[in-house]
Amino acid sequence: MIMNKANSSTYQSFDVISSFQGDPFVGHLSTPITTSSLTKTYLSLLPAYKSGLSPLLRGINIGFVHGYFLLGPFVNLGPLRDSQVANFVGFVSTISLLIILTTGMLIYGYVTFSSSKDTKNSQGIDFLTATGWRQFVSGFIVGGFGGTSVAYLLLTNL
């Protein structure tokens, strides 16, 4: 906007980066990426924030994708990649990694969420409670094992 010398009160500042909602103490900067409707739409379609899913279904969805895509690097980049058992060793390695990830998620949930305050959190996300987190982790391990199994069957049979 061009500033008119006669009417300087209509001048507006078009900062690309500013404080979020005008509050500099929030600890978040408002940029064209973080405040765009495209970013908000994309994030609302992710399984963690999609409305209408239970914590168990969120965990199954996220776990299936992780299990499915983690098998490839173990099969193609593992030390036994040129052997006959590369697919099976990748399968076992992926299952082992999913068990390690699930253990870490359980420890995080145990430390972070107290079972005495088991109501919805301030953001309204239902898996950020003690019960919701346990259901989410249960879904993650089931979905992870399922995704790895599907990927293993596709690798061995196709």
N, C-alpha and C positions, 0 to 999 in steps of 0.2 A: 504494500500500500504506500503510495506516495504521500508525503506529509505536505499539507497545505499550510503555508505560513499564516494565513488569515484564520484558519480554524485548527489550531494545534491540539485541541482537546480530543479530536477524533483519531489521533495517532494511536495505533495498537502495536504492541510488540509481538513479533512472530518468532519466538524462540523455538528451536527444534527440540532442545532438551530443557525441561523445567522440572520443578518439584511436583510430585504426584498430588493431584487435587489441590494445588496451591499451598500445601503444608510441607515446609522444608524438614520437619522433624520425623517424617514417616520412615525414612530410610529407603525410599524407592524413587527412582527418577522416571518421569514420564517421557518416553521417546515415541517416535512414530511407529516403532515396532511393538512396544509393550502396550500401547493404548489403541492400536488399530482394531477394527471390528473383525478383520481377517484372522488375526492372532487369537482373539477371544473366541471366535467360532471354531477354529482349529482345536484349541485347548478344551473347549466344551464337548468335542466329539471324541476325545481320548477316553478310554475305559475308566480311568481313575475319576474323572469328573462328569461322565455321562449320567444324566438324570434317569432314574427309574431302575437302576441296577442294584441288586443287593451286594453286600461286601463279598459274599461267596462267588457270585458271578463275575464281579470285578477281578477277583483273584484268579479265577479260572481263565478268563480272557487274557490277562496279562501273563500268566504263567504259561499258557499254551504258546503264545508268540515267542516268549523267551526260550522255551524248550525247543521249539521248532528251529529257530535261527541260531541257537548256540551249538547245534550238532555240526554244522558245516565247518567252522574253524578247527574243531577237534579232529575231524576226519581228514581235511585237506592240509592242515598245517602241523599235525601231530607227528611224533617221532616214528610212528609205524604207518605213515601215509602210503608207502609203496608196498605194503604187505597185504596178505589175504584177509587179515583180521582188522583192517583199518576202520571199517564201519562199526564193528562191534566194540572196539576199543574207544572210538569216539562216542558211541552210545553210553558206555559205562562212565566215561569221563564227564559227559554232560549230566548224567544222573547224579554223579558225585558233586559236581558244581551246584546243581539245583539243591541238593541237600545242604551244602555249605551256605548258600544264599538264604534258604529257609531258616536255618539255624540263626543266622544273623538277623533276619527279620523278626524271629521270635524273641531274641534278646532285646532288640530295639523296642518291640512292643511291650515287653515286660518292664523295661526301664522307663519308657516314656508315658504309658497310659496306666493310671491307677484305676483299679476296679471299683473304688468307692465313688468315683465321679463318672459313672457309666451312662451319661446322657449325651445328647448330640452336642458336638462342639460348636464354637461360636461361628464357624464358617458354614455349618450345615452339612458337612461331609460325613456320611454315616460310618465310614470305616476308620475314622480317626478317634475311635473309642476303644476300650479294652476288648469288649466283646466283638465289635466290628473288625478290629485288627486280627483277632484270632481266626475269625471266619475268612478274612482276606488271605491270610497266610495259608490256611487249609486249602482254599481254592487255588492259590498259587502253586502249591506242591502237586496237587492233582492235575491241574492244567499243564504244568511243566513236564510231568511224567507223560501225560497224553501227547503233548506236542513233540516230545523227543521220540516217543514210540512211533508216531505217524511219520516223522521224518526218517527214522531208521527203516521202517517198512518200505517207504518210497525209495530210499537209496538202495536197499538190497534187492528189490523186485523190479526196478526199472532200469 
